[in-house]
Each structure stands twice: as structure tokens, then as C-alpha cells.
Amino acid sequence: MNRVLYKLALVPMKNYPFFLAQVLTFGYVVVYFSILFVRYQAGIVTKEMLALPKSRFMLIGLLEAMGVASGMAAAAMLPGPSIPVLSQLILSVIVLGRKYRANQILGCLLVTTGVILSVVSGANGGSSLSDVKFFWPAVLMASSACQAGASIIKEFVFIDGAKRLEGKRPDIFVVNSFGSGFQALFVLLLLPFLSNLKGIPLTELPAYVNRGAACFLNVGGGNLNDCPGAPLLPLLFITMNMAFNISVLNLVKMSTALVASLTATLAVPLSIYVLSLPLPYMPGGTSLSTSFLVGAAVLVLGLLLYNLPQNSADQVKTE
């Protein structure tokens, strides 16, 4: 639903995707810190949780901001998704000292292959990587590595926080709030670069924001039919995206960043299938190729392989 609503939100906001991205970045800071304040007042969040080292949250924010910047640069030149699964696998071994069995490594490879097959075939004749210089795939991989790094640092915060808090893991809104706060700070510092990247000179940014806000709210002068579905579709996407991010972080807290990433990849073929159907504001629909079905099957096979039953002695270890 998160991916599908994003596509639907871009129907009214087709000319203002950069504005929508900034609403998400800066709006979440207000929402997350508001929730954090309520949970602190209720005693769910403690002073000890708030006193956790902020350098980790700063690193999370920096990595996520760099992921946004590099991903935005590559998205204009390169088809396909950013896939952090393999990056998270490598980083969890290096940073967290985690050990994986052969079936888990093979499962991750199959999941990544399945995602690529699903997206490329689901693109229905989109542009090919053969026409793209190596630089842009490298930028996309860097974006994926930044996202993976941020997720691994979040997992480390939960593990280290449990040691500091006598076995109690930090509240997810502590991680969400401070991570999003530093991300917004670094995005603000990168705003001149990001706006120029999207073809919006810094001098024209205030006018662009005003037009984007008018479209988002579906108010102001001009023809309101220029932004059909606003503000309902953008608000539905923002709400769903927030719920998605909270649930993914909660899964990271309960398990690992890699498990959360693998779980989220299942949404790729599901969302492509849903988007192939006739939808409100997106009538018509498209047909899916056999390659898409093969990609989806490979992805599910990879998930099953990763989660094969095991003896307790072979459990993944964290040092």
C-alpha cells in the first residue's frame, strides 16, 4: 500500500515530486517529536533513553540524507530500484560481527535477483542498463549502501542501548525522532544541491514551494483539475508511509535490519501487480510478462530459503 499510494500521490503532485519529498522529510520531524513528547509524558520514554549518544543518530541522519541525495541523482538517469539487501548483509557482518549460514546468503542473492527481474520485466519495455554509463549504477549502489548503513546503525543503537539501559531496548520513537531530525538538518544543508539537481534554481525555490503547497492542498488560483485527487491522495500516502516506516523500525528492533529489508522486498512484486490493475486516477492497467512471474517466484524462493528451519546450535550469532 505504501508503494501504490506513492504512485497515486504523484498523480496530483506529478509536477511537484521534490516538494512532496521535502514535506515527508521535514513533516516527519514534527510528527515524530510530537509522538516522542507524548510517550515521554506517559513514562514510556525515559530520561536514560533520551540521554543515549547523539553521535549515532547524527550518523543515521547523515547516511539517510546522502542516500536521498545520491538516490535522487541516480533516479533521473537509471531505471530500477535501490536494493539494500546485499549491502546490509555485508555491513552486518562487518559492523555487528554477525555470522550467516550458506542458505541465508544464497537466500539474499535470490531475493535481490527476484527484485531485479520483477522490476525490469514489470517496467514493460523501460530503458535498459546497456544505455547507461557505469557512473550512475555506481551512484545507485552508493545510495543503497547509505540506506543499508543507516539501517545497520539503527540496529546497533537498539543492541547497544539494551546494554546501557539494563536490558531494555530504546523506544523506536527515540531512534525515529533523532534520526529524522538530523536527516532533516543535513537535507537542509544539501537543499541548494538537491534543488538544482531537480532543475529548480535556488532563486526559484520559494515560488516552487508556493505552487507545490497550493497543489498539495488543492487551493488557490488556476484550474483545480490540475491536481486531481489532492489533498486526499498525498495525505493518504504520507499517513501510510509513516505507518510503514514505524513498523519497519519496530521489526528492526525485534529482529534485525536484514530481516526487515528482506520482508519489505516482498512488497516489490505485490505493488507492481497492484499497479498493473485499473486504479482510481490511474485507469487502464497493463499486462505483466512471464519474466515478472519468474522474478516474483525467485524472490519468494529466496525468502523461504533464508528462513529454513535450523538447529539452535546453528542460529545466527551476534558477537
Order of alpha helices (4+ residues) and beta strands (2+ residues): alpha-alpha-alpha-alpha-alpha-alpha-alpha-alpha-alpha-alpha-alpha-alpha-alpha-alpha
